[in-house]
């Protein structure tokens, strides 16, 4: 599509809301050519009579999913089936990943950072997307993550054991990796309300990992929970902490001082708490889960207030976290934590793009047309993010169902 007109009552440009509309966006050859305010009695600028026009409540940059596993189906709740799936062929896993990619697209996600898989599915998918046509998200990934030998993360990480293997393994990953994913700690022991096992890498090892990654031009992000691991991550200069459960105020302060980003991933832990009918947790474990979540809400709010770059990532693919809808749930959790709507929207648009040196997708004249249109404003209700009417990337637009906006419908018209 070369031309498109979008009339919106308000919009978010990537940093702030604009509510003095209605506004008319003129999209030409993949870029935002003009943004103007429509006053009573104003006529619509002359355009080709066949130019599609959309009247909508709200437009904003396409969403960013900062942490997910595309090869996993988060909606699969049968634990036996999930375990058996890990023995599937690469071709079967790629089919699942393609389906998950489509779910992300339908949710308005135009940039995804995968969090690693040992099978190389994300690398295969990234190669496919490089040659894909139509509206598809941009994908960045580490390929495979790294972990200490014998420790948590066999489904997504290569093993390292000493300084030599750390450097050698990172060097082997660098040619096809966009970032380096590190498994710094274990997962959460829900029944005991703590992190399972000791940290995987000590401070000196983590510093070596960071130095090696920087030498090779890779940003770092670390699966990390618990005060010991979190202190190591921040002190070693990790760029982004993923999950970060059991965060403490003094660590938040250090993160703010050093500019360490945080992807809090509420969704998978919230599922464990909210669905005891599926997870089977007893009241004692549910109480521990509640305490973990309450601390997470509190410290994420404190982090945002101190200026820590908070980034939205759902850990989709994890148990109970479907792709696409999982990110919207995560944005609802960030709002519940006390972030303003503008902060929430920034966490899923401009903030990650800036941190990753990714191309901007702001709603501004001259920028690439990379946006979504919503049926209502998330300034009124954050759940309006579930009402995507149109996804546009590089000037091409589709509805969530994949149909072209040039077709006749109740959503798009050639006139009023």
C-alpha positions, 0 to 999 in steps of 0.5 A: 500500500502506497497511501493511507489516511488515518483519522484519529481522535488522539494518539501517543507519539512514543513518549507522550499523548496528544489529545487535541484532535481529531488528527489526520495522518497521511501515510505515503510510500511507507512513511508518515508524510503529514500529521495535522489537526482537523478543525470544524469545517476543515476539508480532507486534503485532496488524495487519490480517490482510491486511498483507504481511510480509517476513522479510529479512536487512537493510534500509537507506535507498534508494540515491542515484546521484549522477552518471549520464547517463540518456539514454545506454546504458552497456551499449552497447559498439559505438562506432559504435552509440554515435556514431550514437545521438547523432543519435537523436530525442528520443523515442528517447532518452526510451525509452532513459532510461525503460529506464535509469530502470527499471534504477536502480529495480531496483537499489534506487536511489530518488534520481538526480542526472543529470549533464546532456544537451544534448537535454533528455531529463533535463528531460522525464523529470523532468516525467514523474516528477512525475506518475508513480505507483508506485515510481519514483526522484526525479530531480534534474538540471542540464538542460544543463551549461555548457562553454567554446565549442569544448571537450569536452562537446558532448553535454551542455553549452551553450557560453559564451565570456565573462562576459556569456554565462556569466551569461546562460546560467546564468540561462536554465538556472536555472528548470528546473535543480536544480543547475549542472553545469560542464565545467571540464576535458577528459577523460582521455588514457588512452594518455598518462596525463594530461588532454586539453587545458587547463582550460576556465575560469580561476579568475576565470571559475569564481568568476563561475560559482559566484557566479551559481549561488549568486545563483540558488539552484543548487548547483554540480558540476564535471566536473574532472580534473588538478591545475590544474583541481582547484585552480581548482574548490576555490579557486572554491568549487565544491560538488562535484568529479566524477571528480577523477582525478590528485588530489593530497594538498594538494588533498584537504586544501583540500577537507577545509578547505572542505567540498568534496564528491567523487564519484570515479566509479571505474567508467568508468576501471576498465572501460577497464583491466579490459576490454582485450578490448573497449577494445583497450588495449596493455600500456603503456596498461594500465600507465598506467590501473593507475597512475591507478586506484591513485592514485585509490584512495589519494587517495579513502581519504585524502579520506575519512580527512580528512572530505571528503564522499565521494559515490557516483556511477558515471557510468552511461551512460558506456562500459561502465557500465550503469545500476543495476549501475554504482552497486553496482560503484562502492560496491564500489570505495569499499570497496576504497579502504578506506572502512568499510561504514558510510562506503560506505553513507552515501556512497550514502544520507544524505551526498548527501541532506544535501549537496543539502538533499534530504528525508531517507530515514533508517530512523527512526520518523516518516521517509518509508518510502524503503528497500530490503530485502536478502537478506544484510547488506552488513556481511558482504559489500558485494556483498550490495547486488546482492541487492535483494528489495524497494524501497519509496518513499513507502509503496509497495513493489515487487520488483525485477521490478516485481511487487507484494509483496501477491502470493503468493511465497516472499519475502513472506507473510501469516504467518511 
